[in-house]
C-alpha cells in the first residue's frame, strides 16, 4: 500500500518498483505489507573462487594472442608428426601460464582477504532492546546499528539518534569522494528517544550510485495519531565507508546493504591501460609472424620443387610405404607447412611477456625505494599502483594538472577584506592601494572608513554564514585569551582553534573574523553563538541553511536575532553575487575583487538581506515543501534558493591566499624544458588561475595570451556562436598559420618554435566548442581549438567541471599522432581526468585519497614529478626498448641458421639444435642477462638527467 501510494505521488506506474519500503527494527506497522527481500551485507570485490579459478583464468590467458598461438603450435606438435618434440613449446608455454596464474591468483587472494576483513568486522545491532554483537555481513536492511567514534559505517544508514545534543554528527568521506573535511549530518526530527519504542517505515528510492543524491521519507507511527511524515535527504544518510568523527555514538537504520550500498555501486575496476611499448610489441609480433609464415611457405615450396626432380622424392635408401604413396598430396603439403611452422616457431619469443612483466614489476620498486620521494611531513613516499606503465613516464608529451592542492598547497590563509569599497589588511605595514590609504590593524582603528555598523555587519556575516563546527574536545581552548590593543580582546594569532568544516576556505574566513575580534563559539541546538569586540555573547537562531552547490556557487543562512529580526547572509563567487545586488554597490567592490584575483587570491563576496515577517513565512513554507518533495526535490529547492537570494545588499569581499607548492615553478619549468606541453585544468576563476600560471612560470611576461571566455564572446553585433567562430579563426591565424615553420629534426608533436602564446578558455565556452548550436560545426570547432592549443606553450582551462577535465584529456589523447598524456591531481574532482589519461598521478594532499587510489602512481608533492618523469621515466623507457628489441633480435639470429640449414638437408625439417637447447634458450639462457641489464642500466646518470631536461626528448629513436 505504501509503495503504491509512493508510486502515485511520483507519477509512476504501480507495476514498476522504483522504491523500497523498510521497517525500522523489523517492527510491523499498521499498513504492513509483505516485506521485500533485500541482499545481505557481504561485499565481494574478488574475481575468482576456488572452483572457477582454473577455467576462468585459463580462458583469460588464452585470449592473449601470443599464448593462443603457442597453444595451437603445441597441439600441432602433439597431433602431427613434427620434427621437434611437443615439450619444446609445451614447457615454455606451461611456464608462462603458471607464472601468470600464480601472480593473478595471489592478487585475488589479497582481494579475498580484504573482503573477509570487511565482512567479518564486528558491529553492534539493537535487537529487542539489547545490543548484540554481529559480523558485518549479517546486517539486514531494517536493522538498527550502533556506531561509535572513529568507526566506519558498515552499510548505508539513516541517522536516527546521536550522542550530540543538537542531533547532529560529523563524518569524513575521504574513502568515498576524496574529501577529508568533516561533513555534518542530521537526525530525523521527532524520532523517539527510546528506539525500541519507535514504530516507523522508510520509503526511499532504489539503490543508485550518486553519492550526493538521496530521496525518501519516514512515516512515524504513534498510538491513536496520524502518522508523522518527515523528509529524508542526503543530510540524513550515512554512507558505508565514511567514518564517524567528533561524535561519541550514533544509531542508524540500515537502508542499503552489501553490493547495493553507494560505495559498492561506485566501485568499478579501472579500465586496463596499455602502454605504447606493449602496442609496439604486438606490432612486432605480427611482423615476425609474417616472417615465420613466409619462411615456412618458402621451405615447403622448395621442398616440393626439389622432390619433383627424378630420384629426389624416393631415394633408394628411403623407400615410401604404401600408405605414404596413397596419401593426398595437398594434405601432405599442408602437413609439411605446419612442420616448418613448428620448426621455425622459436622466432616468436614465448618468454618475452614474462620477462617484460618481471622487468616492470621489479623495476617499479626503484620508485618506491627512492628516498628523494619520501616526505617527512606525512611520513610517506611514492606509491606504484600499476607497474604496467613505467615506460610511459618517459614518453609524456602533454601534462594536465589541477591547480588547487596540486600547484598550490590548499592551505588557506585570510589575507584581507574589503568593506563597502574600503580595504582592510591585517598586517603591521602601511601601503597605498586603489587610491585609499590603508592603515593596518584591528578593524576598530578604521572607523573613518566604512563605518562601525558596516564593519560589524560584515564580521557578523563571516561568523554566521558557514557550516563550521567547533570541536567538542577543544571547547576549553575558547577560554585562552590574550589582551588586545586598546583594551580589545584579540585571540592568539598562532592559535589553532578546534574548527571542523567542509572546506578550508570556511575555516580561513572564520579565523579571519577572529583577527578582528569576532569569534564564533559554536552551534548548539540551532543556536549560533558569537563573541563580539566588546566581549559580549550574541545569540542567533539558525532557521535555514541554503547549502553551497557548484551551480549556484554560493551559500546562505537565514538567522533570527534576539530582537526578532530575520536576516539572510549570503557568500559566494562574484559572478553569482553581483547580479543579485544593486549595481551601484558592485562598482565599489568590483575593482578590489579583480585586483585580489590578479594577485592570485581566492575571492568571495558577502551580501545580506533583512526579511520581513511575510517574506520569511513564504520562504519558510516554500523551503519546507521543497524538502518534502519526492520528485524533482533538487530543482524545487534550487528554485526556492534563487527566489530567496534576490534583492540583497552587498557588504564586502574577502581575499584568501592559497600558497604555491614547494618548487612548483621549477618543476613546471623543467617539464616545459623537456618539451612537454602543460595544461592547467581548474574549477577556480580565471584571474586567480592566471596569476598562479604566471607564478609557476607557465606564462612568461612576454607571453601573448589568447583568451576565449564568456567575456570575450560578448558582442552586440554577433551571436555568441558566430563570435566564437570568429575568435577561433583569428587565434588560428595568429598561432598556427602565421607561426614560423617547425624546426627540422624535431620528430615529436611538440615544437619549440611557438613559445610566445598562452591560451585561456573557461568551462562555459568549452561547452560551446564541444557542443555547438549546430552539429555541423562540432568537428570544425574542435579542430580549430585543438590546433591553437597545440601551438601554445601553455593552456589554462578555468571554471572546469570534473567531466570537462576528462573531455579535454580525451580530446588531446585521441588527436593526430596519439600523444602520450599525463594527468596529475589531488582531489576527487580530478579522478575523471586521472583515469582518462595514459598515465594518472595522484598527489597525497589534503583533499583525501580518492585521487591516489585511482591513480597509476602517487607522489607526496608536485616537486617529485620532475624526478619521476625526467630520471625514472627516461631510464625505464630506454631499458624496456633495449629489452624488447634484444628479444626479437636474438630470436631472429637463433632461428636464421635453422632456416639456412634446410638448404643443406633436403628441406627434411631436420632440427639443427637439440630439443633441450630449444626449450631452455628463451626461458633461461638468454632471459636472465637482459633482465638484469634492463633493471640496472643507467646510460646517463640521474643527476645529469635532472640538470638537463632537454635530454628527456632525445630518446624517441629507441622505438
C-alpha positions, 0 to 999 in steps of 0.5 A: 500500500505504501509503495503504491501510494509512493508510486502515485505521488511520483507519477509512476506506474504501480507495476514498476518498483522504483522504491523500497519500503523498510521497517525500522527494527523489523517492527510491523506497522499498521499498513504492513505489507509483505516485506521485500527481500533485500541482499545481505551485507557481504561485499565481494570485490574478488574475481575468482573462487576456488572452483572457477579459478582454473577455467576462468583464468585459463580462458583469460590467458588464452585470449592473449594472442601470443599464448593462443598461438603457442597453444595451437603450435603445441597441439600441432606438435602433439597431433602431427608428426613434427620434427621437434618434440611437443615439450619444446613449446609445451614447457615454455608455454606451461611456464608462462601460464603458471607464472601468470596464474600464480601472480593473478591468483595471489592478487585475488587472494589479497582481494579475498582477504580484504573482503573477509576483513570487511565482512567479518568486522564486528558491529553492534545491532539493537535487537529487542532492546539489547545490543548484540554483537554481529559480523558485518555481513549479517546486517539486514536492511531494517536493522538498527546499528550502533556506531561509535567514534572513529568507526566506519559505517558498515552499510548505508544508514539513516541517522536516527539518534546521536550522542550530540545534543543538537542531533547532529554528527560529523563524518569524513568521506575521504574513502568515498569522494576524496574529501577529508573535511568533516561533513555534518549530518542530521537526525530525523526530527521527532524520532523517539528517544527510546528506539525500541519504542519507535514504530516507523517505515522508510520509503526511499528510492532504489539503490543508485550510485550518486553519492550526493543524491538521496530521496525518501521519507519516514512515516512515524507511527504513534498510538491513536495519531496520524502518522508523522511524515518527515523528509529524508535527504542526503543530510540524513544518510550515512554512507558505508565507508565514511567514518564517524568523527567528533561524535561519541555514538550514533544509531542508524537504520540500515537502508542499503546493504552489501553490493547495493550500498553507494560505495559498492555501486561506485566501485568499478575496476579501472579500465586496463591501460596499455602502454605504447611499448606493449602496442609496439610489441604486438606490432612486432609480433605480427611482423615476425609472424609474417616472417615465420609464415613466409619462411615456412611457405618458402621451405615447403615450396622448395621442398616440393620443387626439389622432390619433383626432380627424378630420384629426389622424392624416393631415394633408394635408401628411403623407400615410401610405404604404401600408405605414404604413396596413397596419401593426398598430396595437398594434405601432405603439403599442408602437413609439411607447412605446419612442420616448418611452422613448428620448426621455425616457431622459436622466432616468436619469443614465448618468454618475452611477456614474462620477462617484460612483466618481471622487468616492470614489476621489479623495476617499479620498486626503484620508485618506491625505494627512492628516498628523494620521494619520501616526505617527512611531513606525512611520513610517506613516499611514492606509491606504484599502483600499476607497474604496467606503465613505467615506460610511459613516464618517459614518453609524456608529451602533454601534462594536465594538472589541477591547480588547487592542492596540486600547484598550490598547497590548499592551505588557506590563509585570510589575507584581507577584506574589503568593506563597502569599497574600503580595504582592510589588511591585517598586517603591521605595514602601511601601503597605498592601494586603489587610491585609499590609504590603508592603515593596518590593524584591528578593524576598530582603528578604521572607523573613518572608513566604512563605518562601525555598523558596516564593519560589524555587519560584515564580521557578523556575516563571516561568523554566521554564514558557514557550516563550521563546527567547533570541536567538542574536545577543544571547547576549553581552548575558547577560554585562552585569551590574550589582551588586545590593543586598546583594551580589545580582546584579540585571540592568539594569532598562532592559535589553532582553534578546534574548527571542523568544516567542509572546506578550508576556505570556511575555516580561513574566513572564520579565523579571519573574523577572529583577527578582528575580534569576532569569534564564533563559539559554536552551534548548539541546538540551532543556536549560533553563538558569537563573541563580539569586540566588546566581549559580549555573547550574541545569540542567533537562531539558525532557521535555514541553511541554503547549502553551497552547490557548484551551480549556484556557487554560493551559500546562505543562512537565514538567522533570527536575532534576539530582537526578532529580526530575520536576516539572510547572509549570503557568500559566494563567487562574484559572478553569482553575487553581483547580479543579485545586488544593486549595481551601484554597490558592485562598482565599489567592490568590483575593482578590489575583487579583480585586483585580489584575483590578479594577485592570485587570491581566492575571492568571495563576496558577502551580501545580506538581506533583512526579511520581513515577517511575510517574506520569511513565512513564504520562504519558510513554507516554500523551503519546507515543501521543497524538502518534502518533495519526492520528485524533482526535490533538487530543482524545487529547492534550487528554485526556492534558493534563487527566489530567496537570494534576490534583492540583497545588499552587498557588504564586502569581499574577502581575499584568501591566499592559497600558497604555491607548492614547494618548487612548483615553478621549477618543476613546471619549468623543467617539464616545459624544458623537456618539451612537454606541453602543460595544461592547467585544468581548474574549477577556480576563476580565471584571474586567480588561475592566471596569476598562479600560471604566471607564478609557476612560470607557465606564462612568461611576461612576454607571453601573448595570451589568447583568451576565449571566455564568456567575456570575450564572446560578448558582442552586440553585433554577433551571436555568441556562436558566430563570435566564437567562430570568429575568435577561433579563426583569428587565434588560428591565424595568429598561432598556427598559420602565421607561426614560423615553420617547425624546426627540422629534426624535431620528430615529436608533436611538440615544437619549440618554435611557438613559445610566445602564446598562452591560451585561456578558455573557461568551462562555459565556452568549452561547452560551446566548442564541444557542443555547438548550436549546430552539429555541423560545426562540432568537428570544425570547432574542435579542430580549430581549438585543438590546433591553437592549443597545440601551438601554445606553450601553455593552456589554462582551462578555468571554471572546469567541471570534473567531466570537462577535465576528462573531455579535454584529456580525451580530446588531446589523447585521441588527436593526430599522432596519439600523444602520450598524456599525463594527468596529475591531481589531488582531489576527487574532482580530478579522478575523471581526468586521472583515469582518462589519461595514459598515465594518472598521478595522484598527489597525497594532499589534503583533499583525501585519497580518492585521487591516489587510489585511482591513480597509476602512481602517487607522489607526496608533492608536485616537486617529485614529478620532475624526478619521476618523469625526467630520471625514472621515466627516461631510464625505464623507457630506454631499458624496456626498448633495449629489452624488447628489441634484444628479444626479437633480435636474438630470436631472429639470429637463433632461428636464421641458421635453422632456416639456412640449414634446410638448404643443406638437408633436403628441406627434411625439417631436420632440427639443427639444435637439440630439443633441450637447447630449444626449450631452455634458450628463451626461458633461461639462457638468454632471459636472465642477462637482459633482465638484469641489464634492463633493471640496472642500466643507467646510460646517463646518470640521474643527476645529469638527467635532472640538470638537463631536461632537454635530454628527456626528448632525445630518446624517441629513436629507441622505438 
